[in-house]
Amino acid sequence: MINDVVIAGAGPNGLMLACELSLAGAHPIVLERLPEPSREPRANGLVGQVVRMLDRRGLYERLSGSKEPPQPAPGYVFGALGLDLAMLEDNPVSLLPVPQARITQVLAERAVELGVEIRHGHELADLDQDDDAVTATVAGPDGSYRIRTRYLVGADGGHSVTRKRCGIDFPGVTKDDTVSRTVNAHPPAAWVDPAAGTLDVPGYGVIPLIMHHRTERGMFAFAPLPGREPLVTTMEWGEPEDGDRPMSLEEMRESIRRVLGVDMPLSPPNGDGPHLLRRLTGGNTRLAERFRDRRVFLVGDAAHVHSAIGGPGLNLGLQDTVNLGWKLAAEILGHAPPGLLDTYETERRPVAERVVMHTQAQSALIAPGGEVTALRELFTELLRDRSTVQRIADLMAGADIRYDMGVPDAHPLVGRWAPDLVVRTDTGTVRLAELTRTARPLLLDLTEDASLVRALSPWGDRVDLVTARPHDPEPPAAALLLRPDGYVAWASSRPDDTDVESLQVAVRRWFTL
């Protein structure tokens, strides 16, 4: 028996890919080396375009607990410099402060609802490919076994067995000149002003909550996250003098004293935990030489690792999976156009390169030294300019992505993330996000005569065809063809016979043999 897809890794990326494949009609199996889901505190939430992507799959409400759609954040931070996002007319930065363990739990629940088999305690040990399939050797609780699959996807992290067994190089740099410490702890309650969003430290001054705060001696942050124990973080430059002893609250106090120049009492967290008490030395910035080896693909940290500053990791990795899932399913089901799977790497690798670029830039902006301080003063001036803030916000959110859809002189929306439209259908007013829950291609026809829906009626088994009226009197387009990952494959402002023909070309290019 040959299975459709085996996914190595049941973290958020592996589980999201499993959901996408299942929605598209494929049958994945997920292997996870841990015997049960990890409760280790890791990422603290989601930043950027991925928040709206989860909304388009009906997962945002499960994670946020709110029926309201995602809202743009009024502010954020770039390289420990504040971003006033409220000045933007089109703010692309959405935040979802949910711990990674909860994200994993919700995605696992959704995957099981969709019929995905998740095998905990089963670790990919080796793999071998031939022309027809991949043979994976798996170390399970009852011993080693083999499984045949048409495709295998490595979502198994920065130390990916998948990547190593494929012989894919992972070039980049490793630095050991920084020490980061993070703990769950409470500074004195009298110092915290939630209404003002500040921490007032006697002898030092006011520090904004949640934001990174850089000094000439290091970096500090205090984040009282909703419903969780607060996080205290420092970063210093140089070798850790206490690298061999267990991390402690006293060590964190000593680090804060060096960074801020004053003492900060810390009380231990409440409850049973698990609680963070972590010290990390250095970090890696690496990008896989390629994201594909014949029938094997890499997503998330298996394909790219970088600084966590700005929180781009899950934004990048989860969108890798949404890009790959529908393409892989189309190939398995036999209706993928030639070369469709090749577009995974050509589209996603440049995005990873830009994330590597901006995380390295942010790391440079928080480093010590008078030259960096001067650079920060200049950046502070630049960040008063709306166009600069827009550009950085688009970069951090991933809203500046424009894929090549192979259409010369295309509508400005082609290749971009579809805007969050509100439309009126025969059944009522709906958001675009509510029309994309099927993870299928979608034609949204806002014309008076619905001529485009009629023109695509032969493809109704592959494309969801929706006629509607725009809620906005000046919609950005009269018709949109969306790929399942939310990007616009075709658009027109005033469809005519020529546009009908180009629409059909776009459907053939992306969705049919």
C-alpha positions as CSV (number, residue, x, y, z in Angstrom):
1,M,0.0,0.0,0.0
2,I,1.2,3.5,-0.9
3,N,0.0,6.3,1.4
4,D,-0.7,9.8,0.1
5,V,1.6,11.9,2.3
6,V,3.6,11.3,5.5
7,I,4.4,14.4,7.5
8,A,7.4,14.2,10.0
9,G,6.5,16.5,12.9
10,A,3.3,17.3,14.7
11,G,4.1,20.8,15.7
12,P,1.9,23.7,14.3
13,N,3.4,23.5,10.8
14,G,3.0,19.7,10.4
15,L,-0.6,19.8,11.8
16,M,-1.6,22.8,9.6
17,L,-0.3,21.0,6.6
18,A,-2.3,17.9,7.5
19,C,-5.4,20.0,7.8
20,E,-4.8,21.6,4.4
21,L,-4.2,18.3,2.7
22,S,-7.3,16.8,4.2
23,L,-9.5,19.7,3.2
24,A,-8.2,19.3,-0.4
25,G,-9.0,15.5,-0.4
26,A,-5.7,13.9,0.4
27,H,-5.0,11.6,3.3
28,P,-1.9,12.4,5.4
29,I,-0.3,10.5,8.2
30,V,1.6,12.6,10.8
31,L,4.6,11.2,12.7
32,E,5.7,12.8,16.0
33,R,8.7,11.6,18.0
34,L,7.3,12.8,21.3
35,P,5.0,10.4,23.0
36,E,2.5,13.2,23.8
37,P,2.1,16.9,22.8
38,S,4.7,19.1,24.4
39,R,3.7,21.5,27.1
40,E,7.0,23.3,26.9
41,P,6.5,27.1,26.6
42,R,7.7,28.3,23.2
43,A,6.2,30.9,20.9
44,N,3.8,33.4,22.7
45,G,1.5,34.0,19.8
46,L,1.1,34.8,16.1
47,V,2.0,37.9,14.2
48,G,1.1,39.1,10.7
49,Q,-0.7,37.6,7.8
50,V,-1.1,34.2,9.3
51,V,-3.6,35.5,11.8
52,R,-5.9,36.4,8.9
53,M,-5.1,33.1,7.2
54,L,-6.3,31.2,10.2
55,D,-9.5,33.3,10.1
56,R,-10.0,32.2,6.5
57,R,-9.9,28.6,7.7
58,G,-12.3,29.2,10.6
59,L,-9.5,28.7,13.2
60,Y,-9.2,32.2,14.5
61,E,-12.4,32.0,16.6
62,R,-11.2,28.7,18.2
63,L,-7.9,30.3,19.1
64,S,-9.0,33.7,20.1
65,G,-12.3,32.8,21.8
66,S,-13.9,35.7,20.0
67,K,-16.5,35.8,17.2
68,E,-15.1,39.1,16.0
69,P,-12.7,39.0,13.0
70,P,-9.0,39.9,13.5
71,Q,-8.3,43.5,14.1
72,P,-5.1,45.4,13.2
73,A,-2.8,46.1,16.1
74,P,-2.4,49.8,17.0
75,G,1.4,49.4,17.5
76,Y,4.2,47.0,17.3
77,V,8.0,47.0,17.5
78,F,10.9,46.7,15.0
79,G,14.4,46.2,16.4
80,A,13.2,47.5,19.8
81,L,11.9,50.7,18.1
82,G,8.2,51.4,18.4
83,L,6.0,51.3,15.3
84,D,2.9,53.6,15.4
85,L,0.6,51.5,13.2
86,A,-2.4,53.6,14.0
87,M,-1.1,56.2,11.5
88,L,-1.7,53.6,8.6
89,E,-4.8,53.6,6.5
90,D,-4.1,50.0,5.6
91,N,-2.5,48.3,8.6
92,P,-1.6,44.7,7.9
93,V,-0.3,43.7,11.3
94,S,-2.6,41.5,13.3
95,L,-1.7,39.9,16.6
96,L,-3.0,36.7,18.3
97,P,-1.4,36.3,21.7
98,V,-2.0,32.5,22.2
99,P,0.8,30.2,23.4
100,Q,2.2,27.7,21.0
101,A,1.0,24.7,23.1
102,R,-2.6,26.0,22.6
103,I,-2.0,26.5,18.8
104,T,-0.8,23.0,18.6
105,Q,-3.8,21.7,20.5
106,V,-6.3,23.4,18.3
107,L,-4.7,22.3,15.1
108,A,-4.4,18.8,16.3
109,E,-8.1,18.8,17.2
110,R,-9.0,20.1,13.8
111,A,-6.8,17.6,12.1
112,V,-8.5,14.7,13.9
113,E,-11.9,16.1,13.0
114,L,-10.7,15.9,9.3
115,G,-9.7,12.3,9.7
116,V,-5.9,12.7,10.0
117,E,-4.0,10.0,11.8
118,I,-1.4,11.4,14.2
119,R,1.1,8.8,15.5
120,H,2.8,10.0,18.7
121,G,6.0,8.3,19.7
122,H,6.8,7.5,16.1
123,E,10.0,9.2,14.8
124,L,11.3,9.3,11.2
125,A,14.7,7.6,11.2
126,D,15.5,7.3,7.6
127,L,14.1,7.6,4.1
128,D,14.7,6.3,0.6
129,Q,13.2,7.5,-2.7
130,D,12.4,5.8,-6.0
131,D,10.4,7.0,-9.0
132,D,7.1,6.1,-7.5
133,A,7.3,6.7,-3.8
134,V,9.3,7.4,-0.6
135,T,10.0,4.6,1.8
136,A,10.2,6.0,5.3
137,T,11.8,4.0,8.1
138,V,10.1,4.8,11.4
139,A,11.2,4.2,15.0
140,G,8.0,3.4,16.9
141,P,7.1,2.3,20.4
142,D,7.0,-1.3,19.3
143,G,10.1,-1.2,17.1
144,S,11.1,-0.1,13.7
145,Y,8.9,-0.3,10.6
146,R,8.6,1.0,7.1
147,I,5.9,3.0,5.4
148,R,5.5,3.7,1.7
149,T,4.2,7.1,0.7
150,R,3.8,9.1,-2.5
151,Y,5.3,12.2,-0.8
152,L,7.0,13.0,2.5
153,V,7.2,16.4,4.1
154,G,9.7,17.4,6.8
155,A,8.1,19.6,9.4
156,D,10.7,18.3,11.9
157,G,12.4,21.5,13.0
158,G,15.8,23.0,12.7
159,H,17.6,19.7,13.3
160,S,15.4,18.1,10.6
161,V,16.1,14.4,10.0
162,T,14.2,14.8,6.7
163,R,16.6,17.5,5.5
164,K,19.7,15.6,6.6
165,R,18.6,12.3,5.0
166,C,18.0,14.1,1.7
167,G,21.5,15.6,1.8
168,I,20.1,19.2,1.6
169,D,22.7,21.7,2.8
170,F,21.7,24.2,5.5
171,P,24.1,27.1,5.0
172,G,24.1,30.1,7.2
173,V,25.8,31.5,10.3
174,T,25.9,30.5,14.0
175,K,26.7,33.2,16.5
176,D,27.6,32.6,20.2
177,D,28.0,36.2,21.3
178,T,24.6,36.7,22.9
179,V,22.9,35.3,26.0
180,S,19.1,35.4,26.2
181,R,17.3,34.7,29.4
182,T,13.5,34.3,29.7
183,V,11.6,33.5,32.9
184,N,8.0,33.5,34.1
185,A,8.1,35.9,37.1
186,H,6.5,38.9,38.7
187,P,8.1,42.3,39.3
188,P,6.6,44.4,42.1
189,A,2.9,44.9,41.3
190,A,3.2,48.6,42.2
191,W,5.6,49.1,39.3
192,V,3.1,47.9,36.7
193,D,0.5,50.3,35.2
194,P,-1.7,48.2,32.9
195,A,-3.8,51.3,31.9
196,A,-0.7,53.2,30.7
197,G,1.0,50.0,29.4
198,T,4.1,50.7,31.3
199,L,6.6,49.4,33.9
200,D,7.9,52.2,36.1
201,V,11.3,51.0,37.4
202,P,12.6,53.1,40.4
203,G,16.0,54.5,39.6
204,Y,15.7,53.8,35.9
205,G,12.4,55.1,34.5
206,V,9.4,54.0,32.4
207,I,9.6,51.0,30.2
208,P,6.7,50.1,27.8
209,L,5.1,46.8,28.4
210,I,5.6,43.9,25.9
211,M,8.0,45.9,23.7
212,H,11.7,45.2,23.6
213,H,13.7,47.9,25.4
214,R,17.3,48.4,24.4
215,T,20.0,49.9,26.6
216,E,23.7,50.3,25.9
217,R,24.2,47.2,28.0
218,G,21.6,44.9,26.6
219,M,17.9,44.4,26.0
220,F,15.0,44.0,28.4
221,A,11.3,43.2,28.0
222,F,8.3,42.6,30.4
223,A,5.2,41.0,28.9
224,P,2.1,40.5,31.2
225,L,0.3,38.3,28.6
226,P,-3.5,37.7,29.1
227,G,-4.4,34.7,31.1
228,R,-0.7,33.6,31.6
229,E,2.2,34.1,33.9
230,P,4.1,37.2,32.8
231,L,7.4,36.9,30.9
232,V,10.6,38.7,31.8
233,T,13.4,38.6,29.1
234,T,16.9,40.0,28.8
235,M,19.5,39.8,26.2
236,E,23.2,40.5,26.7
237,W,26.3,40.3,24.5
238,G,29.2,38.2,25.5
239,E,29.9,34.7,26.8
240,P,27.7,33.6,29.8
241,E,29.7,33.4,33.0
242,D,27.1,31.1,34.5
243,G,26.5,28.9,31.5
244,D,27.0,25.6,33.4
245,R,24.8,26.2,36.3
246,P,21.0,25.8,36.3
247,M,19.1,29.0,35.3
248,S,17.5,30.7,38.3
249,L,15.5,33.8,39.2
250,E,18.5,35.2,41.0
251,E,20.5,34.9,37.7
252,M,17.8,36.8,36.0
253,R,17.9,39.5,38.6
254,E,21.7,39.8,38.1
255,S,21.1,40.1,34.3
256,I,18.5,42.8,34.8
257,R,20.9,44.7,37.1
258,R,23.5,44.7,34.3
259,V,21.1,45.7,31.6
260,L,19.1,48.4,33.4
261,G,21.7,49.3,36.0
262,V,19.1,48.9,38.9
263,D,17.8,46.0,40.9
264,M,14.4,44.5,40.1
265,P,12.9,42.1,42.7
266,L,11.2,39.1,41.1
267,S,8.5,36.9,42.6
268,P,8.1,33.3,41.3
269,P,5.2,32.4,39.1
270,N,1.9,31.0,40.4
271,G,0.5,27.6,39.7
272,D,2.1,24.3,38.7
273,G,3.4,25.4,35.3
274,P,5.3,24.4,33.3
275,H,7.1,27.7,33.7
276,L,9.9,29.2,31.7
277,L,13.3,29.4,33.3
278,R,15.5,29.4,30.2
279,R,19.0,30.6,29.1
280,L,20.0,30.4,25.4
281,T,23.4,31.2,24.1
282,G,23.8,32.5,20.6
283,G,21.6,31.6,17.7
284,N,21.4,30.4,14.1
285,T,20.4,32.0,10.8
286,R,20.2,29.3,8.1
287,L,18.3,28.7,4.9
288,A,18.0,25.3,3.2
289,E,19.8,25.1,-0.1
290,R,16.5,23.9,-1.6
291,F,13.0,23.2,-0.2
292,R,12.5,20.1,-2.3
293,D,14.2,16.8,-3.1
294,R,12.1,15.0,-5.7
295,R,9.2,13.6,-3.6
296,V,10.3,15.2,-0.3
297,F,9.5,18.7,0.8
298,L,10.6,20.9,3.7
299,V,8.4,23.4,5.6
300,G,9.0,25.7,8.6
301,D,12.1,25.4,10.7
302,A,13.3,22.4,8.6
303,A,13.7,24.9,5.7
304,H,14.7,28.0,7.6
305,V,15.8,29.2,11.0
306,H,16.4,32.8,12.1
307,S,16.2,35.1,15.1
308,A,12.8,35.1,16.8
309,I,12.8,38.9,17.1
310,G,9.5,40.3,15.9
311,G,7.9,36.9,16.1
312,P,8.0,35.9,12.4
313,G,8.6,32.2,12.8
314,L,5.0,30.8,12.7
315,N,3.9,33.4,10.3
316,L,6.5,32.1,7.8
317,G,6.1,28.4,8.6
318,L,2.4,28.1,8.7
319,Q,2.1,30.0,5.4
320,D,4.7,27.5,3.9
321,T,2.2,24.8,4.7
322,V,-0.8,26.6,3.3
323,N,1.1,27.3,0.1
324,L,2.2,23.6,-0.3
325,G,-0.9,21.8,0.9
326,W,-3.3,22.4,-2.0
327,K,-0.6,22.0,-4.6
328,L,0.5,18.6,-3.2
329,A,-3.1,17.5,-2.9
330,A,-3.8,18.5,-6.6
331,E,-0.8,16.3,-7.6
332,I,-2.0,13.4,-5.6
333,L,-5.6,13.7,-7.0
334,G,-4.3,13.8,-10.5
335,H,-5.4,17.3,-11.6
336,A,-2.3,19.4,-11.0
337,P,-1.1,21.4,-14.0
338,P,2.5,20.7,-15.0
339,G,5.1,22.4,-12.8
340,L,2.7,23.2,-10.0
341,L,4.8,21.6,-7.3
342,D,7.8,23.5,-8.5
343,T,6.1,26.8,-7.5
344,Y,6.3,25.9,-3.8
345,E,10.0,26.7,-3.7
346,T,10.0,29.5,-6.2
347,E,7.3,31.3,-4.2
348,R,8.3,30.5,-0.6
349,R,12.1,30.6,-0.6
350,P,12.2,34.4,-1.5
351,V,9.8,35.0,1.4
352,A,12.1,33.2,3.7
353,E,15.0,35.2,2.5
354,R,13.2,38.4,3.3
355,V,12.4,37.2,6.8
356,V,16.1,36.3,7.3
357,M,17.0,39.8,6.1
358,H,14.7,41.7,8.4
359,T,15.4,39.6,11.5
360,Q,19.1,40.2,10.9
361,A,18.5,43.9,10.5
362,Q,16.5,44.0,13.8
363,S,19.3,42.1,15.6
364,A,21.8,44.8,14.4
365,L,19.5,47.5,15.7
366,I,19.5,46.2,19.2
367,A,23.3,45.5,19.5
368,P,25.4,47.6,21.8
369,G,27.6,50.5,20.8
370,G,27.6,54.2,20.0
371,E,27.3,53.6,16.3
372,V,24.1,51.5,16.8
373,T,22.7,54.2,19.1
374,A,23.3,56.8,16.3
375,L,21.6,54.5,13.8
376,R,18.6,54.1,16.1
377,E,18.3,57.8,16.4
378,L,18.1,58.0,12.6
379,F,15.6,55.2,12.4
380,T,13.5,56.9,15.0
381,E,13.3,59.9,12.8
382,L,12.4,57.7,9.8
383,L,9.7,56.0,11.7
384,R,7.8,59.3,11.9
385,D,7.2,59.0,8.2
386,R,4.0,57.1,7.3
387,S,5.4,55.5,4.1
388,T,8.4,54.1,6.1
389,V,6.1,52.6,8.7
390,Q,3.9,51.1,6.0
391,R,6.8,49.5,4.3
392,I,8.2,47.9,7.5
393,A,4.7,46.9,8.6
394,D,4.1,45.2,5.3
395,L,7.5,43.5,5.5
396,M,6.9,42.1,9.0
397,A,3.4,41.0,8.3
398,G,4.2,39.4,4.9
399,A,1.8,41.8,3.2
400,D,4.5,42.8,0.7
401,I,4.5,39.4,-0.9
402,R,3.5,39.3,-4.6
403,Y,3.8,35.9,-6.3
404,D,4.4,35.7,-10.0
405,M,1.2,34.5,-11.5
406,G,2.5,34.5,-15.1
407,V,0.2,37.3,-16.2
408,P,1.8,40.3,-17.9
409,D,0.2,43.7,-17.2
410,A,-2.0,42.1,-14.6
411,H,-4.5,43.8,-12.3
412,P,-2.7,45.3,-9.3
413,L,-4.2,42.6,-7.0
414,V,-2.9,39.6,-9.0
415,G,-0.3,37.8,-7.0
416,R,-1.2,39.5,-3.8
417,W,-3.1,38.4,-0.7
418,A,-6.8,38.9,-1.4
419,P,-8.2,41.9,0.5
420,D,-10.7,41.2,3.4
421,L,-13.8,42.0,1.4
422,V,-17.4,42.1,2.7
423,V,-20.0,41.1,0.2
424,R,-23.8,40.5,0.0
425,T,-25.0,37.2,-1.3
426,D,-28.5,35.7,-1.6
427,T,-28.1,34.3,1.9
428,G,-26.9,37.5,3.5
429,T,-23.8,39.6,4.1
430,V,-20.6,37.6,4.5
431,R,-16.9,38.3,4.8
432,L,-14.5,36.8,2.2
433,A,-13.0,34.8,5.1
434,E,-16.3,32.9,5.5
435,L,-16.2,31.9,1.8
436,T,-12.7,30.4,2.0
437,R,-13.2,27.7,4.7
438,T,-13.3,24.9,2.1
439,A,-9.7,25.6,1.1
440,R,-10.8,25.4,-2.6
441,P,-10.2,27.8,-5.4
442,L,-12.8,30.5,-5.4
443,L,-14.2,32.8,-8.1
444,L,-15.9,35.8,-6.5
445,D,-18.1,37.4,-9.2
446,L,-19.3,40.9,-8.3
447,T,-20.6,41.8,-11.8
448,E,-24.2,42.7,-12.6
449,D,-24.8,39.7,-14.9
450,A,-22.7,37.0,-13.2
451,S,-21.3,36.3,-16.6
452,L,-18.0,35.1,-15.2
453,V,-19.6,32.4,-13.0
454,R,-21.4,31.1,-16.1
455,A,-18.1,31.1,-18.0
456,L,-16.5,28.9,-15.4
457,S,-19.5,26.6,-14.8
458,P,-17.6,23.6,-16.5
459,W,-15.0,23.9,-13.7
460,G,-17.5,24.0,-10.9
461,D,-16.2,20.7,-9.5
462,R,-12.8,22.3,-9.0
463,V,-13.6,26.0,-8.2
464,D,-16.2,27.4,-5.8
465,L,-18.3,29.8,-7.8
466,V,-19.9,32.7,-5.8
467,T,-21.9,35.6,-7.1
468,A,-22.4,38.6,-4.8
469,R,-22.7,42.3,-4.6
470,P,-20.0,44.4,-3.0
471,H,-20.6,46.0,0.3
472,D,-18.2,48.7,-0.5
473,P,-19.4,51.1,-3.2
474,E,-15.9,51.1,-4.7
475,P,-14.6,47.5,-4.4
476,P,-11.0,46.9,-5.4
477,A,-12.1,44.6,-8.2
478,A,-15.3,43.5,-10.0
479,A,-14.1,39.8,-9.9
480,L,-11.4,37.8,-8.2
481,L,-10.1,34.3,-8.7
482,L,-8.4,33.1,-5.5
483,R,-6.1,30.3,-5.0
484,P,-6.7,28.2,-1.9
485,D,-3.9,29.9,-0.1
486,G,-5.7,33.2,-0.3
487,Y,-3.6,34.8,-3.1
488,V,-5.2,36.3,-6.2
489,A,-4.6,34.3,-9.3
490,W,-6.7,36.6,-11.5
491,A,-8.7,39.9,-11.1
492,S,-10.5,42.4,-13.3
493,S,-12.2,45.7,-12.7
494,R,-14.5,45.7,-15.7
495,P,-14.7,42.1,-17.2
496,D,-15.3,41.8,-20.9
497,D,-14.9,39.0,-23.4
498,T,-11.1,39.3,-23.2
499,D,-11.2,39.0,-19.4
500,V,-13.4,35.9,-19.7
501,E,-10.7,34.3,-21.8
502,S,-7.9,35.3,-19.5
503,L,-9.9,34.0,-16.5
504,Q,-10.1,30.6,-18.2
505,V,-6.4,30.7,-18.9
506,A,-5.7,31.4,-15.2
507,V,-8.0,28.5,-14.1
508,R,-6.1,26.1,-16.4
509,R,-2.7,27.4,-15.3
510,W,-3.4,26.8,-11.6
511,F,-6.2,24.3,-11.1
512,T,-6.6,21.8,-14.0
513,L,-4.6,19.6,-16.3
